[in-house]
């Protein structure tokens, strides 16, 4: 673990260094405090991209859910 790594703490909504909260409660590591401060923005951007990616869109009949004709697979 590098001294120059930063995390965004989801509990405290703040940027932390390596001696912060447990990893399960934070996002990262990031290379700079500024990058860590944008963690929630990046999450939102990625979620929007994935929501609009046709390869990962579960809303249509071609989603691989077995309901192309409206009935479940046997």
mmCIF file of the N, C-alpha and C atoms, coordinates in Angstrom:
data_MODEL
# 
_entry.id   MODEL 
# 
loop_
_atom_site.group_PDB 
_atom_site.id 
_atom_site.type_symbol 
_atom_site.label_atom_id 
_atom_site.label_alt_id 
_atom_site.label_comp_id 
_atom_site.label_asym_id 
_atom_site.label_entity_id 
_atom_site.label_seq_id 
_atom_site.pdbx_PDB_ins_code 
_atom_site.Cartn_x 
_atom_site.Cartn_y 
_atom_site.Cartn_z 
_atom_site.occupancy 
_atom_site.B_iso_or_equiv 
_atom_site.pdbx_formal_charge 
_atom_site.auth_seq_id 
_atom_site.auth_comp_id 
_atom_site.auth_asym_id 
_atom_site.auth_atom_id 
_atom_site.pdbx_PDB_model_num 
ATOM 1   N N  . UNK A 1 1  ? 0.845   -1.178  0.000   1.00 0.00 ? 1  UNK A N  1 
ATOM 2   C CA . UNK A 1 1  ? 0.000   0.000   0.000   1.00 0.00 ? 1  UNK A CA 1 
ATOM 3   C C  . UNK A 1 1  ? 0.887   1.236   0.000   1.00 0.00 ? 1  UNK A C  1 
ATOM 4   N N  . UNK A 1 2  ? 0.598   2.135   -0.884  1.00 0.00 ? 2  UNK A N  1 
ATOM 5   C CA . UNK A 1 2  ? 1.388   3.346   -1.028  1.00 0.00 ? 2  UNK A CA 1 
ATOM 6   C C  . UNK A 1 2  ? 0.875   4.454   -0.117  1.00 0.00 ? 2  UNK A C  1 
ATOM 7   N N  . UNK A 1 3  ? 1.797   5.301   0.313   1.00 0.00 ? 3  UNK A N  1 
ATOM 8   C CA . UNK A 1 3  ? 1.399   6.452   1.132   1.00 0.00 ? 3  UNK A CA 1 
ATOM 9   C C  . UNK A 1 3  ? 0.643   7.469   0.298   1.00 0.00 ? 3  UNK A C  1 
ATOM 10  N N  . UNK A 1 4  ? 0.776   7.392   -1.021  1.00 0.00 ? 4  UNK A N  1 
ATOM 11  C CA . UNK A 1 4  ? 0.139   8.351   -1.913  1.00 0.00 ? 4  UNK A CA 1 
ATOM 12  C C  . UNK A 1 4  ? -1.159  7.811   -2.489  1.00 0.00 ? 4  UNK A C  1 
ATOM 13  N N  . UNK A 1 5  ? -1.889  7.036   -1.724  1.00 0.00 ? 5  UNK A N  1 
ATOM 14  C CA . UNK A 1 5  ? -3.179  6.534   -2.142  1.00 0.00 ? 5  UNK A CA 1 
ATOM 15  C C  . UNK A 1 5  ? -4.263  7.159   -1.277  1.00 0.00 ? 5  UNK A C  1 
ATOM 16  N N  . UNK A 1 6  ? -5.413  7.396   -1.912  1.00 0.00 ? 6  UNK A N  1 
ATOM 17  C CA . UNK A 1 6  ? -6.526  8.046   -1.228  1.00 0.00 ? 6  UNK A CA 1 
ATOM 18  C C  . UNK A 1 6  ? -7.807  7.270   -1.479  1.00 0.00 ? 6  UNK A C  1 
ATOM 19  N N  . UNK A 1 7  ? -8.721  7.337   -0.546  1.00 0.00 ? 7  UNK A N  1 
ATOM 20  C CA . UNK A 1 7  ? -10.017 6.674   -0.643  1.00 0.00 ? 7  UNK A CA 1 
ATOM 21  C C  . UNK A 1 7  ? -11.109 7.698   -0.363  1.00 0.00 ? 7  UNK A C  1 
ATOM 22  N N  . UNK A 1 8  ? -12.327 7.380   -0.819  1.00 0.00 ? 8  UNK A N  1 
ATOM 23  C CA . UNK A 1 8  ? -13.485 8.179   -0.457  1.00 0.00 ? 8  UNK A CA 1 
ATOM 24  C C  . UNK A 1 8  ? -14.309 7.358   0.513   1.00 0.00 ? 8  UNK A C  1 
ATOM 25  N N  . UNK A 1 9  ? -14.470 7.859   1.733   1.00 0.00 ? 9  UNK A N  1 
ATOM 26  C CA . UNK A 1 9  ? -15.214 7.157   2.771   1.00 0.00 ? 9  UNK A CA 1 
ATOM 27  C C  . UNK A 1 9  ? -16.704 7.404   2.579   1.00 0.00 ? 9  UNK A C  1 
ATOM 28  N N  . UNK A 1 10 ? -17.469 6.315   2.427   1.00 0.00 ? 10 UNK A N  1 
ATOM 29  C CA . UNK A 1 10 ? -18.911 6.421   2.237   1.00 0.00 ? 10 UNK A CA 1 
ATOM 30  C C  . UNK A 1 10 ? -19.629 6.765   3.535   1.00 0.00 ? 10 UNK A C  1 
ATOM 31  N N  . UNK A 1 11 ? -19.030 6.435   4.667   1.00 0.00 ? 11 UNK A N  1 
ATOM 32  C CA . UNK A 1 11 ? -19.630 6.733   5.961   1.00 0.00 ? 11 UNK A CA 1 
ATOM 33  C C  . UNK A 1 11 ? -19.514 8.219   6.295   1.00 0.00 ? 11 UNK A C  1 
ATOM 34  N N  . UNK A 1 12 ? -18.316 8.764   6.111   1.00 0.00 ? 12 UNK A N  1 
ATOM 35  C CA . UNK A 1 12 ? -18.043 10.149  6.482   1.00 0.00 ? 12 UNK A CA 1 
ATOM 36  C C  . UNK A 1 12 ? -18.136 11.123  5.312   1.00 0.00 ? 12 UNK A C  1 
ATOM 37  N N  . UNK A 1 13 ? -18.332 10.588  4.096   1.00 0.00 ? 13 UNK A N  1 
ATOM 38  C CA . UNK A 1 13 ? -18.400 11.420  2.890   1.00 0.00 ? 13 UNK A CA 1 
ATOM 39  C C  . UNK A 1 13 ? -17.187 12.338  2.799   1.00 0.00 ? 13 UNK A C  1 
ATOM 40  N N  . UNK A 1 14 ? -16.006 11.738  2.977   1.00 0.00 ? 14 UNK A N  1 
ATOM 41  C CA . UNK A 1 14 ? -14.769 12.513  2.980   1.00 0.00 ? 14 UNK A CA 1 
ATOM 42  C C  . UNK A 1 14 ? -13.635 11.687  2.392   1.00 0.00 ? 14 UNK A C  1 
ATOM 43  N N  . UNK A 1 15 ? -12.619 12.380  1.892   1.00 0.00 ? 15 UNK A N  1 
ATOM 44  C CA . UNK A 1 15 ? -11.412 11.742  1.383   1.00 0.00 ? 15 UNK A CA 1 
ATOM 45  C C  . UNK A 1 15 ? -10.537 11.342  2.562   1.00 0.00 ? 15 UNK A C  1 
ATOM 46  N N  . UNK A 1 16 ? -9.989  10.133  2.485   1.00 0.00 ? 16 UNK A N  1 
ATOM 47  C CA . UNK A 1 16 ? -9.127  9.613   3.554   1.00 0.00 ? 16 UNK A CA 1 
ATOM 48  C C  . UNK A 1 16 ? -7.828  9.070   2.971   1.00 0.00 ? 16 UNK A C  1 
ATOM 49  N N  . UNK A 1 17 ? -6.828  9.015   3.819   1.00 0.00 ? 17 UNK A N  1 
ATOM 50  C CA . UNK A 1 17 ? -5.581  8.353   3.475   1.00 0.00 ? 17 UNK A CA 1 
ATOM 51  C C  . UNK A 1 17 ? -5.660  6.883   3.850   1.00 0.00 ? 17 UNK A C  1 
ATOM 52  N N  . UNK A 1 18 ? -4.537  6.216   3.850   1.00 0.00 ? 18 UNK A N  1 
ATOM 53  C CA . UNK A 1 18 ? -4.512  4.772   4.098   1.00 0.00 ? 18 UNK A CA 1 
ATOM 54  C C  . UNK A 1 18 ? -4.961  4.393   5.504   1.00 0.00 ? 18 UNK A C  1 
ATOM 55  N N  . UNK A 1 19 ? -4.896  5.313   6.444   1.00 0.00 ? 19 UNK A N  1 
ATOM 56  C CA . UNK A 1 19 ? -5.280  5.027   7.827   1.00 0.00 ? 19 UNK A CA 1 
ATOM 57  C C  . UNK A 1 19 ? -6.735  5.401   8.123   1.00 0.00 ? 19 UNK A C  1 
ATOM 58  N N  . UNK A 1 20 ? -7.576  5.332   7.130   1.00 0.00 ? 20 UNK A N  1 
ATOM 59  C CA . UNK A 1 20 ? -8.974  5.704   7.315   1.00 0.00 ? 20 UNK A CA 1 
ATOM 60  C C  . UNK A 1 20 ? -9.830  4.523   7.727   1.00 0.00 ? 20 UNK A C  1 
ATOM 61  N N  . UNK A 1 21 ? -11.092 4.608   7.394   1.00 0.00 ? 21 UNK A N  1 
ATOM 62  C CA . UNK A 1 21 ? -12.067 3.571   7.737   1.00 0.00 ? 21 UNK A CA 1 
ATOM 63  C C  . UNK A 1 21 ? -11.753 2.274   6.999   1.00 0.00 ? 21 UNK A C  1 
ATOM 64  N N  . UNK A 1 22 ? -12.483 1.215   7.358   1.00 0.00 ? 22 UNK A N  1 
ATOM 65  C CA . UNK A 1 22 ? -12.240 -0.083  6.725   1.00 0.00 ? 22 UNK A CA 1 
ATOM 66  C C  . UNK A 1 22 ? -12.613 -0.010  5.251   1.00 0.00 ? 22 UNK A C  1 
ATOM 67  N N  . UNK A 1 23 ? -11.948 -0.812  4.426   1.00 0.00 ? 23 UNK A N  1 
ATOM 68  C CA . UNK A 1 23 ? -12.127 -0.763  2.981   1.00 0.00 ? 23 UNK A CA 1 
ATOM 69  C C  . UNK A 1 23 ? -13.557 -1.039  2.550   1.00 0.00 ? 23 UNK A C  1 
ATOM 70  N N  . UNK A 1 24 ? -14.310 -1.810  3.295   1.00 0.00 ? 24 UNK A N  1 
ATOM 71  C CA . UNK A 1 24 ? -15.696 -2.112  2.937   1.00 0.00 ? 24 UNK A CA 1 
ATOM 72  C C  . UNK A 1 24 ? -16.569 -0.859  2.965   1.00 0.00 ? 24 UNK A C  1 
ATOM 73  N N  . UNK A 1 25 ? -16.103 0.193   3.629   1.00 0.00 ? 25 UNK A N  1 
ATOM 74  C CA . UNK A 1 25 ? -16.874 1.427   3.761   1.00 0.00 ? 25 UNK A CA 1 
ATOM 75  C C  . UNK A 1 25 ? -16.357 2.556   2.890   1.00 0.00 ? 25 UNK A C  1 
ATOM 76  N N  . UNK A 1 26 ? -15.491 2.225   1.932   1.00 0.00 ? 26 UNK A N  1 
ATOM 77  C CA . UNK A 1 26 ? -14.927 3.302   1.125   1.00 0.00 ? 26 UNK A CA 1 
ATOM 78  C C  . UNK A 1 26 ? -14.614 2.843   -0.290  1.00 0.00 ? 26 UNK A C  1 
ATOM 79  N N  . UNK A 1 27 ? -14.429 3.811   -1.174  1.00 0.00 ? 27 UNK A N  1 
ATOM 80  C CA . UNK A 1 27 ? -14.109 3.562   -2.580  1.00 0.00 ? 27 UNK A CA 1 
ATOM 81  C C  . UNK A 1 27 ? -12.659 3.941   -2.823  1.00 0.00 ? 27 UNK A C  1 
ATOM 82  N N  . UNK A 1 28 ? -11.987 3.155   -3.629  1.00 0.00 ? 28 UNK A N  1 
ATOM 83  C CA . UNK A 1 28 ? -10.605 3.470   -3.963  1.00 0.00 ? 28 UNK A CA 1 
ATOM 84  C C  . UNK A 1 28 ? -9.748  2.238   -3.975  1.00 0.00 ? 28 UNK A C  1 
ATOM 85  N N  . UNK A 1 29 ? -8.483  2.390   -4.060  1.00 0.00 ? 29 UNK A N  1 
ATOM 86  C CA . UNK A 1 29 ? -7.715  3.627   -3.889  1.00 0.00 ? 29 UNK A CA 1 
ATOM 87  C C  . UNK A 1 29 ? -7.628  4.451   -5.171  1.00 0.00 ? 29 UNK A C  1 
ATOM 88  N N  . UNK A 1 30 ? -7.382  5.730   -4.980  1.00 0.00 ? 30 UNK A N  1 
ATOM 89  C CA . UNK A 1 30 ? -7.158  6.679   -6.058  1.00 0.00 ? 30 UNK A CA 1 
ATOM 90  C C  . UNK A 1 30 ? -5.771  7.271   -5.894  1.00 0.00 ? 30 UNK A C  1 
ATOM 91  N N  . UNK A 1 31 ? -5.221  7.788   -6.997  1.00 0.00 ? 31 UNK A N  1 
ATOM 92  C CA . UNK A 1 31 ? -3.857  8.318   -6.973  1.00 0.00 ? 31 UNK A CA 1 
ATOM 93  C C  . UNK A 1 31 ? -3.757  9.703   -6.354  1.00 0.00 ? 31 UNK A C  1 
ATOM 94  N N  . UNK A 1 32 ? -4.868  10.426  -6.269  1.00 0.00 ? 32 UNK A N  1 
ATOM 95  C CA . UNK A 1 32 ? -4.823  11.770  -5.688  1.00 0.00 ? 32 UNK A CA 1 
ATOM 96  C C  . UNK A 1 32 ? -6.069  12.016  -4.854  1.00 0.00 ? 32 UNK A C  1 
ATOM 97  N N  . UNK A 1 33 ? -5.964  12.980  -3.948  1.00 0.00 ? 33 UNK A N  1 
ATOM 98  C CA . UNK A 1 33 ? -7.111  13.358  -3.134  1.00 0.00 ? 33 UNK A CA 1 
ATOM 99  C C  . UNK A 1 33 ? -8.214  13.943  -4.005  1.00 0.00 ? 33 UNK A C  1 
ATOM 100 N N  . UNK A 1 34 ? -7.831  14.687  -5.043  1.00 0.00 ? 34 UNK A N  1 
ATOM 101 C CA . UNK A 1 34 ? -8.820  15.270  -5.956  1.00 0.00 ? 34 UNK A CA 1 
ATOM 102 C C  . UNK A 1 34 ? -9.600  14.178  -6.687  1.00 0.00 ? 34 UNK A C  1 
ATOM 103 N N  . UNK A 1 35 ? -8.899  13.159  -7.157  1.00 0.00 ? 35 UNK A N  1 
ATOM 104 C CA . UNK A 1 35 ? -9.565  12.048  -7.835  1.00 0.00 ? 35 UNK A CA 1 
ATOM 105 C C  . UNK A 1 35 ? -10.502 11.317  -6.874  1.00 0.00 ? 35 UNK A C  1 
ATOM 106 N N  . UNK A 1 36 ? -10.070 11.112  -5.647  1.00 0.00 ? 36 UNK A N  1 
ATOM 107 C CA . UNK A 1 36 ? -10.921 10.446  -4.640  1.00 0.00 ? 36 UNK A CA 1 
ATOM 108 C C  . UNK A 1 36 ? -12.156 11.285  -4.332  1.00 0.00 ? 36 UNK A C  1 
ATOM 109 N N  . UNK A 1 37 ? -12.013 12.601  -4.359  1.00 0.00 ? 37 UNK A N  1 
ATOM 110 C CA . UNK A 1 37 ? -13.152 13.467  -4.052  1.00 0.00 ? 37 UNK A CA 1 
ATOM 111 C C  . UNK A 1 37 ? -14.248 13.371  -5.113  1.00 0.00 ? 37 UNK A C  1 
ATOM 112 N N  . UNK A 1 38 ? -13.902 12.886  -6.297  1.00 0.00 ? 38 UNK A N  1 
ATOM 113 C CA . UNK A 1 38 ? -14.872 12.713  -7.378  1.00 0.00 ? 38 UNK A CA 1 
ATOM 114 C C  . UNK A 1 38 ? -15.423 11.289  -7.446  1.00 0.00 ? 38 UNK A C  1 
ATOM 115 N N  . UNK A 1 39 ? -15.181 10.478  -6.451  1.00 0.00 ? 39 UNK A N  1 
ATOM 116 C CA . UNK A 1 39 ? -15.560 9.063   -6.485  1.00 0.00 ? 39 UNK A CA 1 
ATOM 117 C C  . UNK A 1 39 ? -17.050 8.862   -6.750  1.00 0.00 ? 39 UNK A C  1 
ATOM 118 N N  . UNK A 1 40 ? -17.891 9.595   -6.078  1.00 0.00 ? 40 UNK A N  1 
ATOM 119 C CA . UNK A 1 40 ? -19.335 9.414   -6.273  1.00 0.00 ? 40 UNK A CA 1 
ATOM 120 C C  . UNK A 1 40 ? -19.778 9.867   -7.660  1.00 0.00 ? 40 UNK A C  1 
ATOM 121 N N  . UNK A 1 41 ? -19.140 10.899  -8.195  1.00 0.00 ? 41 UNK A N  1 
ATOM 122 C CA . UNK A 1 41 ? -19.438 11.324  -9.564  1.00 0.00 ? 41 UNK A CA 1 
ATOM 123 C C  . UNK A 1 41 ? -19.070 10.224  -10.549 1.00 0.00 ? 41 UNK A C  1 
ATOM 124 N N  . UNK A 1 42 ? -17.918 9.604   -10.333 1.00 0.00 ? 42 UNK A N  1 
ATOM 125 C CA . UNK A 1 42 ? -17.479 8.521   -11.222 1.00 0.00 ? 42 UNK A CA 1 
ATOM 126 C C  . UNK A 1 42 ? -18.413 7.324   -11.135 1.00 0.00 ? 42 UNK A C  1 
ATOM 127 N N  . UNK A 1 43 ? -18.884 7.018   -9.941  1.00 0.00 ? 43 UNK A N  1 
ATOM 128 C CA . UNK A 1 43 ? -19.836 5.922   -9.777  1.00 0.00 ? 43 UNK A CA 1 
ATOM 129 C C  . UNK A 1 43 ? -21.095 6.226   -10.575 1.00 0.00 ? 43 UNK A C  1 
ATOM 130 N N  . UNK A 1 44 ? -21.602 7.443   -10.464 1.00 0.00 ? 44 UNK A N  1 
ATOM 131 C CA . UNK A 1 44 ? -22.812 7.824   -11.187 1.00 0.00 ? 44 UNK A CA 1 
ATOM 132 C C  . UNK A 1 44 ? -22.590 7.746   -12.694 1.00 0.00 ? 44 UNK A C  1 
ATOM 133 N N  . UNK A 1 45 ? -21.453 8.241   -13.173 1.00 0.00 ? 45 UNK A N  1 
ATOM 134 C CA . UNK A 1 45 ? -21.140 8.190   -14.603 1.00 0.00 ? 45 UNK A CA 1 
ATOM 135 C C  . UNK A 1 45 ? -21.081 6.751   -15.101 1.00 0.00 ? 45 UNK A C  1 
ATOM 136 N N  . UNK A 1 46 ? -20.434 5.883   -14.345 1.00 0.00 ? 46 UNK A N  1 
ATOM 137 C CA . UNK A 1 46 ? -20.333 4.476   -14.746 1.00 0.00 ? 46 UNK A CA 1 
ATOM 138 C C  . UNK A 1 46 ? -21.686 3.783   -14.710 1.00 0.00 ? 46 UNK A C  1 
ATOM 139 N N  . UNK A 1 47 ? -22.483 4.070   -13.701 1.00 0.00 ? 47 UNK A N  1 
ATOM 140 C CA . UNK A 1 47 ? -23.816 3.463   -13.627 1.00 0.00 ? 47 UNK A CA 1 
ATOM 141 C C  . UNK A 1 47 ? -24.669 3.876   -14.823 1.00 0.00 ? 47 UNK A C  1 
ATOM 142 N N  . UNK A 1 48 ? -24.605 5.153   -15.195 1.00 0.00 ? 48 UNK A N  1 
ATOM 143 C CA . UNK A 1 48 ? -25.363 5.621   -16.347 1.00 0.00 ? 48 UNK A CA 1 
ATOM 144 C C  . UNK A 1 48 ? -24.877 4.951   -17.627 1.00 0.00 ? 48 UNK A C  1 
ATOM 145 N N  . UNK A 1 49 ? -23.563 4.807   -17.768 1.00 0.00 ? 49 UNK A N  1 
ATOM 146 C CA . UNK A 1 49 ? -23.019 4.148   -18.952 1.00 0.00 ? 49 UNK A CA 1 
ATOM 147 C C  . UNK A 1 49 ? -23.473 2.696   -19.014 1.00 0.00 ? 49 UNK A C  1 
ATOM 148 N N  . UNK A 1 50 ? -23.430 1.999   -17.897 1.00 0.00 ? 50 UNK A N  1 
ATOM 149 C CA . UNK A 1 50 ? -23.858 0.597   -17.873 1.00 0.00 ? 50 UNK A CA 1 
ATOM 150 C C  . UNK A 1 50 ? -25.363 0.475   -18.097 1.00 0.00 ? 50 UNK A C  1 
ATOM 151 N N  . UNK A 1 51 ? -26.142 1.412   -17.544 1.00 0.00 ? 51 UNK A N  1 
ATOM 152 C CA . UNK A 1 51 ? -27.595 1.385   -17.751 1.00 0.00 ? 51 UNK A CA 1 
ATOM 153 C C  . UNK A 1 51 ? -27.955 1.546   -19.214 1.00 0.00 ? 51 UNK A C  1 
ATOM 154 N N  . UNK A 1 52 ? -27.113 2.244   -19.974 1.00 0.00 ? 52 UNK A N  1 
ATOM 155 C CA . UNK A 1 52 ? -27.391 2.502   -21.384 1.00 0.00 ? 52 UNK A CA 1 
ATOM 156 C C  . UNK A 1 52 ? -26.601 1.613   -22.330 1.00 0.00 ? 52 UNK A C  1 
ATOM 157 N N  . UNK A 1 53 ? -25.875 0.648   -21.811 1.00 0.00 ? 53 UNK A N  1 
ATOM 158 C CA . UNK A 1 53 ? -25.089 -0.267  -22.628 1.00 0.00 ? 53 UNK A CA 1 
ATOM 159 C C  . UNK A 1 53 ? -25.985 -1.421  -23.071 1.00 0.00 ? 53 UNK A C  1 
ATOM 160 N N  . UNK A 1 54 ? -26.217 -1.586  -24.383 1.00 0.00 ? 54 UNK A N  1 
ATOM 161 C CA . UNK A 1 54 ? -27.120 -2.649  -24.837 1.00 0.00 ? 54 UNK A CA 1 
ATOM 162 C C  . UNK A 1 54 ? -26.636 -4.052  -24.471 1.00 0.00 ? 54 UNK A C  1 
ATOM 163 N N  . UNK A 1 55 ? -25.344 -4.221  -24.261 1.00 0.00 ? 55 UNK A N  1 
ATOM 164 C CA . UNK A 1 55 ? -24.830 -5.539  -23.869 1.00 0.00 ? 55 UNK A CA 1 
ATOM 165 C C  . UNK A 1 55 ? -25.196 -5.890  -22.429 1.00 0.00 ? 55 UNK A C  1 
ATOM 166 N N  . UNK A 1 56 ? -25.558 -4.880  -21.621 1.00 0.00 ? 56 UNK A N  1 
ATOM 167 C CA . UNK A 1 56 ? -25.871 -5.121  -20.219 1.00 0.00 ? 56 UNK A CA 1 
ATOM 168 C C  . UNK A 1 56 ? -27.279 -4.686  -19.853 1.00 0.00 ? 56 UNK A C  1 
ATOM 169 N N  . UNK A 1 57 ? -28.101 -4.406  -20.844 1.00 0.00 ? 57 UNK A N  1 
ATOM 170 C CA . UNK A 1 57 ? -29.455 -3.921  -20.594 1.00 0.00 ? 57 UNK A CA 1 
ATOM 171 C C  . UNK A 1 57 ? -30.389 -5.101  -20.357 1.00 0.00 ? 57 UNK A C  1 
ATOM 172 N N  . UNK A 1 58 ? -30.953 -5.200  -19.181 1.00 0.00 ? 58 UNK A N  1 
ATOM 173 C CA . UNK A 1 58 ? -31.845 -6.302  -18.815 1.00 0.00 ? 58 UNK A CA 1 
ATOM 174 C C  . UNK A 1 58 ? -33.316 -5.986  -19.068 1.00 0.00 ? 58 UNK A C  1 
ATOM 175 N N  . UNK A 1 59 ? -33.612 -4.874  -19.720 1.00 0.00 ? 59 UNK A N  1 
ATOM 176 C CA . UNK A 1 59 ? -35.000 -4.453  -19.865 1.00 0.00 ? 59 UNK A CA 1 
ATOM 177 C C  . UNK A 1 59 ? -35.718 -5.029  -21.084 1.00 0.00 ? 59 UNK A C  1 
ATOM 178 N N  . UNK A 1 60 ? -34.998 -5.634  -22.006 1.00 0.00 ? 60 UNK A N  1 
ATOM 179 C CA . UNK A 1 60 ? -35.637 -6.102  -23.226 1.00 0.00 ? 60 UNK A CA 1 
ATOM 180 C C  . UNK A 1 60 ? -35.653 -7.603  -23.335 1.00 0.00 ? 60 UNK A C  1 
ATOM 181 N N  . UNK A 1 61 ? -36.440 -8.141  -24.284 1.00 0.00 ? 61 UNK A N  1 
ATOM 182 C CA . UNK A 1 61 ? -36.552 -9.582  -24.446 1.00 0.00 ? 61 UNK A CA 1 
ATOM 183 C C  . UNK A 1 61 ? -35.260 -10.237 -24.905 1.00 0.00 ? 61 UNK A C  1 
ATOM 184 N N  . UNK A 1 62 ? -34.339 -9.490  -25.450 1.00 0.00 ? 62 UNK A N  1 
ATOM 185 C CA . UNK A 1 62 ? -33.079 -10.056 -25.898 1.00 0.00 ? 62 UNK A CA 1 
ATOM 186 C C  . UNK A 1 62 ? -32.043 -10.087 -24.785 1.00 0.00 ? 62 UNK A C  1 
ATOM 187 N N  . UNK A 1 63 ? -32.470 -9.930  -23.569 1.00 0.00 ? 63 UNK A N  1 
ATOM 188 C CA . UNK A 1 63 ? -31.531 -9.811  -22.454 1.00 0.00 ? 63 UNK A CA 1 
ATOM 189 C C  . UNK A 1 63 ? -31.013 -11.147 -21.959 1.00 0.00 ? 63 UNK A C  1 
ATOM 190 N N  . UNK A 1 64 ? -31.461 -12.251 -22.554 1.00 0.00 ? 64 UNK A N  1 
ATOM 191 C CA . UNK A 1 64 ? -30.976 -13.555 -22.128 1.00 0.00 ? 64 UNK A CA 1 
ATOM 192 C C  . UNK A 1 64 ? -31.713 -14.107 -20.944 1.00 0.00 ? 64 UNK A C  1 
ATOM 193 N N  . UNK A 1 65 ? -32.904 -13.579 -20.656 1.00 0.00 ? 65 UNK A N  1 
ATOM 194 C CA . UNK A 1 65 ? -33.652 -14.035 -19.496 1.00 0.00 ? 65 UNK A CA 1 
ATOM 195 C C  . UNK A 1 65 ? -34.619 -15.160 -19.803 1.00 0.00 ? 65 UNK A C  1 
ATOM 196 N N  . UNK A 1 66 ? -34.672 -15.602 -21.061 1.00 0.00 ? 66 UNK A N  1 
ATOM 197 C CA . UNK A 1 66 ? -35.538 -16.714 -21.425 1.00 0.00 ? 66 UNK A CA 1 
ATOM 198 C C  . UNK A 1 66 ? -36.980 -16.312 -21.626 1.00 0.00 ? 66 UNK A C  1 
ATOM 199 N N  . UNK A 1 67 ? -37.266 -15.029 -21.726 1.00 0.00 ? 67 UNK A N  1 
ATOM 200 C CA . UNK A 1 67 ? -38.646 -14.569 -21.832 1.00 0.00 ? 67 UNK A CA 1 
ATOM 201 C C  . UNK A 1 67 ? -38.903 -13.896 -23.195 1.00 0.00 ? 67 UNK A C  1 
ATOM 202 N N  . UNK A 1 68 ? -38.220 -14.333 -24.238 1.00 0.00 ? 68 UNK A N  1 
ATOM 203 C CA . UNK A 1 68 ? -38.377 -13.700 -25.549 1.00 0.00 ? 68 UNK A CA 1 
ATOM 204 C C  . UNK A 1 68 ? -39.813 -13.752 -26.037 1.00 0.00 ? 68 UNK A C  1 
ATOM 205 N N  . UNK A 1 69 ? -40.543 -14.816 -25.723 1.00 0.00 ? 69 UNK A N  1 
ATOM 206 C CA . UNK A 1 69 ? -41.938 -14.919 -26.165 1.00 0.00 ? 69 UNK A CA 1 
ATOM 207 C C  . UNK A 1 69 ? -42.924 -14.668 -25.030 1.00 0.00 ? 69 UNK A C  1 
ATOM 208 N N  . UNK A 1 70 ? -42.425 -14.194 -23.899 1.00 0.00 ? 70 UNK A N  1 
ATOM 209 C CA . UNK A 1 70 ? -43.298 -13.889 -22.778 1.00 0.00 ? 70 UNK A CA 1 
ATOM 210 C C  . UNK A 1 70 ? -43.489 -15.028 -21.805 1.00 0.00 ? 70 UNK A C  1 
ATOM 211 N N  . UNK A 1 71 ? -42.903 -16.190 -22.099 1.00 0.00 ? 71 UNK A N  1 
ATOM 212 C CA . UNK A 1 71 ? -43.031 -17.330 -21.186 1.00 0.00 ? 71 UNK A CA 1 
ATOM 213 C C  . UNK A 1 71 ? -41.648 -17.753 -20.721 1.00 0.00 ? 71 UNK A C  1 
ATOM 214 N N  . UNK A 1 72 ? -41.530 -18.180 -19.475 1.00 0.00 ? 72 UNK A N  1 
ATOM 215 C CA . UNK A 1 72 ? -40.219 -18.599 -18.973 1.00 0.00 ? 72 UNK A CA 1 
ATOM 216 C C  . UNK A 1 72 ? -39.775 -19.906 -19.610 1.00 0.00 ? 72 UNK A C  1 
ATOM 217 N N  . UNK A 1 73 ? -38.445 -20.091 -19.654 1.00 0.00 ? 73 UNK A N  1 
ATOM 218 C CA . UNK A 1 73 ? -37.887 -21.363 -20.126 1.00 0.00 ? 73 UNK A CA 1 
ATOM 219 C C  . UNK A 1 73 ? -38.285 -22.488 -19.202 1.00 0.00 ? 73 UNK A C  1 
ATOM 220 N N  . UNK A 1 74 ? -38.416 -23.704 -19.750 1.00 0.00 ? 74 UNK A N  1 
ATOM 221 C CA . UNK A 1 74 ? -38.760 -24.879 -18.931 1.00 0.00 ? 74 UNK A CA 1 
ATOM 222 C C  . UNK A 1 74 ? -37.568 -25.356 -18.177 1.00 0.00 ? 74 UNK A C  1 
# 
